[in-house]
Amino acid sequence: MRDIIFVPNSADYKIENSHIAYIPKVCNKFELCIAVAKAMNYPYVVNENWDALLDYYRFPEGCVEEEEIVVIHEDLSDLPQAEFEIYIKIVQTTVNEWVDCPDHHYTFVFKTCEQDRIEPLLRLSPSTESWDIENYQIKNYQLEDVRLIDFPVTSDRKVLFRELAKAFLGNANKEIDWDIFKTLYFRMAEIIGKNIVIRNKNLDCLAEEDLRQYLNIVQDYIYFWEKNKPEFVTQFVYRNQDKFLITKYCFHLY
């Protein structure tokens, strides 16, 4: 993953004409949030707030002029493991989002001594969003390791299930319903031995009850995956403009 790199001495890493966001040694969430806000030139700080910390990276406009942004971490070794894992997830979320944006490019730099602690956390997670869903790519994964599926765009439930059976089972004549569909979501990635990426396009085409059923299944799957940590994952990618529609049904992307 070229946007997350490990070097012997992170303080010496440089990219010409870039904004250097330097994160000094921090020992807890409070210190980390303050350090990131300061490094990204934010005029205010929301202390101990993970959503705010993610936004510091998401919205550099007005605070950072340079296209290249290099986030250098001096030492995260004293950060508690639970907080460390959340922060690395935020880093990976930032990298995944900005792959579609031409205005900025992030490079996150860590010390080589922390590589063994970080790399196991750099994996696909079930839920993300993309600014450009048509061109969404999976970083650090070969195409042959990922099966890409487009969620059917239809308001007709019979057509929906037929298209889902075709996409998952290769047979449009298979009879499925929401219960069978839920079982497929929970097991399919492990069965085929590949990560699955489902691009959710135009969810507003679904009937309200079908949308509710679908998002409930997705949420149940995310909880299941986070709890059990299977080797492979079914990842759900959304358009940014559908975020309001999704959160209407109490579904959280992150």
Stockholm file with secondary structure:
# STOCKHOLM 1.0

chainA/1-254         MRDIIFVPNSADYKIENSHIAYIPKVCNKFELCIAVAKAMNYPYVVNENWDALLDYYRFPEGCVEEEEIVVIHEDLSDLPQAEFEIYIKIVQTTVNEWVDCPDHHYTFVFKTCEQDRIEPLLRLSPSTESWDIENYQIKNYQLEDVRLIDFPVTSDRKVLFRELAKAFLGNANKEIDWDIFKTLYFRMAEIIGKNIVIRNKNLDCLAEEDLRQYLNIVQDYIYFWEKNKPEFVTQFVYRNQDKFLITKYCFHLY
#=GR chainA/1-254 SS CTTEEEESCGGGCCCTTEEEEEECCCCSHHHHHHHHHHHTTCSCCCTTCHHHHHHHHHCCTTTCCCSEEEEEESCCTTSCHHHHHHHHHHHHHHHHHHTTCSSCEEEEEEEGGGHHHHGGGCSCCSEEEESCGGGCCCTTCCGGGEEEEECCCCSCHHHHHHHHHHHHHSCTTSCCCHHHHHHHHHHHHHHHTSEEEEEECCGGGSCHHHHHHHHHHHHHHHHHHHHHCCSSCEEEEEEGGGHHHHHTTTCCCC
#=GC SS_cons         CTTEEEESCGGGCCCTTEEEEEECCCCSHHHHHHHHHHHTTCSCCCTTCHHHHHHHHHCCTTTCCCSEEEEEESCCTTSCHHHHHHHHHHHHHHHHHHTTCSSCEEEEEEEGGGHHHHGGGCSCCSEEEESCGGGCCCTTCCGGGEEEEECCCCSCHHHHHHHHHHHHHSCTTSCCCHHHHHHHHHHHHHHHTSEEEEEECCGGGSCHHHHHHHHHHHHHHHHHHHHHCCSSCEEEEEEGGGHHHHHTTTCCCC
//
